[in-house]
Amino acid sequence: MTNLQRKIGTLLCLFTIVLAILDQNIVSSAVVPIVKELDPQHGVEHVAWLVAAFALASTAILPLYGRLADSFGAKTVWLSAVAVFLLGSVLCGMAQSMAQLIAFRAVQGLGAGGLMSVTMVVLANMAEPGEGRGGNAGMGGLFAGVGMAVGPFVGGLFADHGNWRGIFYVNVPLGLLVIAGGLFVIKLPPVTRNTALDLPGAGLAAAFASGLLLVCEWGGQRYPWTSPAIAALIAATLVSLALFVWRESVAAHPVLPLSLLRDRTIRGSYVIQLLIGAAMIGTMIHLMLYLQVTRGVSSSSSGLYLAFMALGLTLSGMAGNRLRLTTRAALILGTSAAAVAVGAIALCVHLDASLLAIRGALVLLGLGFGQLIGRLIMVVQDSAPVHQLGVATTGIRFFQSLGTAIGAAALGSVLTRVYESRGGSANGFVTGIEVVFLLAGAIVLLALLIAVRLRGADASTGGTPEEKRSGSNDIEPDRSWIHVKRTDPEVIQS
């Protein structure tokens, strides 16, 4: 590929990631007009599934996408995922009932799972000779964070100033542009690897992910946590997890090789991603609740607050490239900034501080998360073997999805318990919000402890991936936070 083709291809990939993330969150701000048109009597009862169907489908399909990308080539699988996403978008725009819209959101989610993961594999494969594979994909993670932050605001704009169906139809010309550009601009080497697929393993992974997400969605909401339905669902989820682990240990071509989890760098990155996903979604959801319920901010205006976090994410990405910190330093600074920001939000809630202070805390939160989202992808991609690049990349997205589900459910349950224990009063709600933010801060601090144990050079500038894997696995004795070029991979000192 020429330099111009590489730049255009990178822009197409980054645009694809934003497109998928926007559609994951955009519906939350357009719920009212959707319900009014499709089912004004009982539509509210099914609103949660507009988001859950998308999340279930996109998460369940992730492990299979990774294996498909490694077997048939990232570009082919990426363009196929875009096509499925566009099909789901058109069907969503044509929906005539809530049941249809929920089903079509699942179709859209099947495509979006590839957009949010395989796209980063394409980015890695487009890296210039001599670059670490994670450089471009790290930028993709940053753009994903921006899309997550501004999605509710964009949805609110469509809901307030247009037809909600435009949320889905706008994807069609944009997606066709991506497909055309991908076909004629992005040129990747052909893949000649074994195309055998572990379909039983993919099915068990989907069953586990779906079960876990349903437990998080229904527990304490639709059914009490102690109900037989939730107990049975938890049991089925644990059984599917056990069967999945067993299957991956014996399968010739597993969808999530256990050897990746034996790599301390990759394993640590996955855990940090899970924790950050839980803290990030919990903070976003409950901040929106606080602003709307306690401070009287409208739905569209509350979504606009997340633009301040998006600003922090963008500034963080720009500063990260200039500072050239080691990965360990970036992760420590990122988790520290995020923990301070979440704690500041909790203090703002407690003191009933000005909304300007909350905006400032959100900028700091974005600065912290911006150092985490891209860096973790970079670490995983530069640590994974070439033939497992797809499954390693989709793996980190898989853990993030599980983290968001667990975080949203667990922190939401805490808010409900505190609120009910205070007699359902306004003060009880505020106290519950405070507790939620304090717990979210504790989750980020746990991620910080893991990041402190991450050792090594900057994954994006320490030589080619092949050079890194040919180097020593010894732990670097230098504890400097300033980048030092070296060729051995990062490890987590246990």
N, C-alpha and C positions, 0 to 999 in steps of 0.2 A: 504494500500500500504506500502511496505517496504521502508526504506530510499533509497536504491539503485534504486528501481522502481521510486520513486519520483524524484530523480536526473535525471534519464534517461528521464522521461516524461517531466521534465522542459526543458531539452536541446532540445527535439523534438519540444516542443511548441515554444521556442525561435527561433529555426531554421525555423519553419513554418512562423513566423511573418516576418523574414528577407526575406524569399522567396517571400512572397506576396508584400512587399514594394519594393523590387528590381524590380519586374516585372511591378510595377506601373510607375517607372521612367526610366527603362532600355531602353525603345524604343526610348526615346528622342535623344540618342546618336547614334542610328543606322538608323536614318531616311534616310540618303543618299543612302546606298546600298539597302534598302527596296524599295524606289521609283525607283531607276535605274532598278531593276529587275521586279517589278510588273506593274509599269505604268510610264515610263520615260516622257511621254508627259504631263499628267495631274495629276500625283500623288501628286505633291506638294500642290495642292488645297485641298487635303483630309488629309494632314498630321496631322492637329490639332485633327482630329477625332480618330487617333490612341490612343491618350491619353484621349480624352474626352469620348469615348465609354467605356473605362475601368472605368474611374472615375464616369460616370453616373450610370453604372450598380452597381458598388460596393457601392456607396452611397445610391442609391434608395432602395437597398435590406437590408440595415443595420437594420432599426427598426424591420423588420420581423424576422431577424436572432435572435435578442434579445428575442423576444417572443417564438420562436421555442426552443431556448436553455433552457428557463425557463419551457417550457411545456414538452419537450421530452428528456431533458438531454443534457448537453454541449458536452459530448464526441461524442454522435451520430451525432449531428448537425455539429460538428467540422470535423469529418471524412467525412461526406457527402459533406461539403464545399471543402475539399481537393480534393475529387473525381471530383467535377464539375470543379475546377481549373485545374486539370490535363487534363480533356477532352478539355477544352478551349485551353490549351497550345498545345496539339497535333493538334487541328484544326488550330491554328494560324501557326504552323510550316508547315502545308500542304496547306496553302492558296495560291491561284493562281491569285488573283487580290486584289486590294486595298479594294474593297467593301467586299470581303470575309474576309480579314484580320480585317477590322473594326468590322464586325459582330461577328467574333470569339473572338475578344478582349472583346466584351461585355459579351460573355459567360464566358470568363476567369475572367472578373470583378465580375460576379455574385458569383463565387466561392471565389474570393479574398476578397470580403466583409466579409465573414465568417472567413477567415484566419486572417484578421486584427482585428477581434473583439471577436468572440467566443473563439478563442485560449486563450485570456486573461481571459475568464470565466473559461476555463479548468484549467489554472494556478491558479486561485483563489481557485477553488475547491480542488486542490492538496495541499493547504497549510497545514502544520503540525498542529496538535491540539495545541491550545493556541496562534497561530499566527494570526495576522490580515490578512484578505483575500487579501488585496492589495499588500502584499510584493512581491510575485512572479510576479504578473501582472504589477507591477511598473517596474520591470526589463524588462518585455516584451515591455513596452512603450519605454524604453531606446534603446532596440535593433531595434525597429521600426524606431527610429530617425537615428540610424546608417545606416540602410538599405536605408532610404531616401537620406542620404548624399552620399553614395557610388554607388547608382544605375546608375547614368549617366556615371560614370567612367567604371563600369563593361560593360555597353552597348557599350561604345567606344572601349573597348578591343575586344569584339566579332566582332564589325564592322570592325576594323582595321586588325585583325589577323585571322579571321575565317569567317564562313557563318552566316548571320544574323538569319537564322532559328534555329541555335543552342541556341539562347537566349530563345526560347520556349521549344525545345526538352530536354534541360538540366534539366527542371523541372520534367520530367517523372520519372527517377530513384530516384531522391531526394524525390519526392512526394510519390512514392510507399514505400520508406523506412519509411516515416512518418506514412503512413497508417498501415504498418505492426507493427511498434513500438507502435502506439496508440492502436491497437487491443490487443496486447499481454502484453504490459507493463503497460499502464495506466488503473487503476481500480478505478472507481468512484461509489458511491452509486447510486442505481436505483432511477429514478424520478417517482413519483406517483401523480404529480400535475394535475390540470385540463388542458386538451389539446385543449380547445376551442381557436380558432384563430380569431383575428379581421382583416379579410381580407379586408373589406372596408377601415379600418384605415390604413392598410399597403399600399393599393393602393393610398390613398390620400397622404400619406407620400412620396411615390415614385413620385407622380405627382408634389408635391411641390419641392422636391429635384431636380428632372429633370428640372423643369421649371427654378429654380434659377440658376442651373449650365449652362443652355442654354443661359439665359440672360447674365450671366457673360462671356460666351464663344463667343457669337455673338455680344453683345453690343459694339459699337464703332469699331468693326472689320469687320464682315460680313455685318452688317446693322448699320446705324447711330443710336445713342441713341434716337433721336427724331422720328425715322421712325415708321410707323403704325405697322410693324411686331414686333418690340421690345415692343411697347406700349401694343399690344395685349398679348404678352407673359408675360409681367409684370402683367397685369390684371389677366390672367389665373393663374399665380403663387400665387398671393395674394388671389384669390378665393379658390384655393386648400388649402392654409394655413388655411384660416378661416374655411373651411369645416373640415379639419383635427383636428383643435382644438375643434370644436363642437363634432366631432365623438369621440374623446378621452375622452370628458367629460361625455358621455352617454354610452360608450361601457362597457360591463361587464369585458372584458379582453383586455384592450387597448394595442397597441404595444409600446406606449410611455406614460405611466401613468402621468397625470398632477400632481399627488401627489409628484412625484420626483422633479418637478420644484418648488414645494412649499417648499421643503427642501432648506434652505439658503446655506448650504454647497455644495450640489450638483449643485444648480443653479449657484452659484459663480464659481465653477470649470468648468462648461460647458462654461460660458462666457469667462473665462480666456483661455480655450482651443481653442475657436473660434478665439480670438484675436491673440494668439500665432501662430495658423495655418496660419492666414492671413499674419503675419509678417514674418514667417519663409519661406513660399513659395515665397513671394515677394522678399525677400532678395536673395534667391538662384537663382531664374530666372534672376533677373536683374544684379546680380553679374556676371553670366555667359555671359550675353549680353555685359557688360562692358569689361570684360577680352578679349572677342573675337573681338569685334568691335573696341575698343579704344586701347587696349594694344597688339593686334596681337597674342593672345594666341590661339593655336589650340583647336578644339572641345574636343579631348580626354584629352589634358593637362588641359583645363579649368575644366573638370569634376574631375580631380585629386585634384583640390583645395578643393573640398568638403570633401576630406579625412581628411583635417585639422579640419574641423568642426566635423567629425566623431571621431577624436582623442579627441577633447574636450568633446564630449558626453560620450565617454568611461571613461575618467578620472573623469568626473563629477559623473558618476554612482559609480565608485570605491570609490571616496572620500565621497560621500553621505552616504554610508553604515558605514563608519568609524567615521564621524563627529557626526552622530546621532542628527542632528538639528531637531527642531520642524518643522512641515509642513509649518507653517506660515513663519518661518525663511528661510526655503529652497526656498519657492516661492518668497519671497522678494529678497533674494540673486540672485536667478535665473533670475527674471525679470530685476533686476538692472544690472547684468552682461550683459544680452542680449541687453538692451538699450544702455549701454556704447559701446558694440561691434558694434552695427549698426551705432551709431554715429561716431565711429572711422572709419568705412568703408566709410561713407559719407565724412569725413575729408580727407581720403586717396585719394578719387576720386577728391576732390576739389584741393588738393595740388599736384596731380599726383605723389603720394608717391610710394616708392618701393613696389614691389610685396611681399617682405618679410613682410612688415608691414601688408599687407592684409591677409597674411597667419596667422600672429599672432592674428589679429582681429577675424578671423574665429575660431581659437582655443578658444578664449574667448567666442565667440558666442555659440560654442558647450558646453562649461562649463555651460553657463547660461541655454540653452535649456535642457540640461541633468537633471537639477534640477526640470524642469517643467513637462516634458513629463511623466516620471514615477510617480511622486508625485501626479499629478492630478488624474490619474487612481486609485492610492492607496486611495485617499480621497473619491472618488465616491464609490468604492467597499466596503470600510469599513463603509460608511454612509448608503448604500442602504439596505433595508430589504432582507432577504435571498431569498424570492420568487421572487424578482425583480432584482436579481443580473445580469441576462442576459441583460435585457432592459436598466439597468443603465449603464452597461459597453459599450454596443453598442451605447448608447446615446452620450457618450463623444467622441467616434470615429465619430459619425454622425455630431456633432458640429465642430469637427476638419475638416472634409471634406468640410462642408459649408464654414468654414473660409478660407480654401485654395482657394476655387473657388472665393469667394468674394475678397480676397486679390490679387490674380493674375489678376483679371479683373480690379479692381479699381486702383491698382498701375500701371498696364500696360496702362490704359487710361490716367493717369496723365503724364506718360512718353510721350505718343503720343501728348498730348495737349501742353506740354512745348516744345517739339521738333519742332512741327509745328509752334508754336508762335515765335520761333527763326529762322524761315526760313529754317528749315531742315538742319542746319549747324552742323558741328562736335561739335562745342562749345555748340550748342543747345542740342545735344544728351547728352553730359557730364552734362550739367546743369539739364536736366531732370532726369538723374540717381541720381544726388545729392538730388533732391527733393524727389525722390522715397525713398531713404534710410532715409531721415529725417522723412518722413511720417511713414515709418516702425518703426522707433525709437519711434515716438509718440504713435503708436499703442501698443508697448510694455510698454511704460510708463502708458498707460491706464490700461493695465493688472496689472501693479505694484500697482496702486491705489486700485484695487479690492483685490489684494493679501494682502495688508496692513490691510484690514478689516477682513481677515480670522483669526479666533482665535481658539486656542485649542491645544491638544496634538498631538504628532506624531502618525498618523493613523496606522502605521505599528507596533508599539511597545507598545501601550497603553492597552494591554489586548486583550481578544478575542472579536470578533464583538458582541457576545451576551452580554458580560459584558459592552461593550461600550453603547449599546442601552438601557441597564437597568439603566444607570447612569443618572445623572442630566444633564439638558440642560443649566444650568447656565453658564455664561461667566466667564472664568478663570480670576481672577484679576491679576495674575502674568504676567507681560509683558516680562519675560525673554526669550531670544532666545535659551537658552540651554534646551535640552529635559528634561521634568519632567514627570514621569510616572503617568497617571491618567486614569480614566475609563469613563469620559463623552465625547460625540462626539464633533467634531469641529463645530463651528457655525460661521457665518459671522455676525458681529455686524453691524446692520443697523441703 
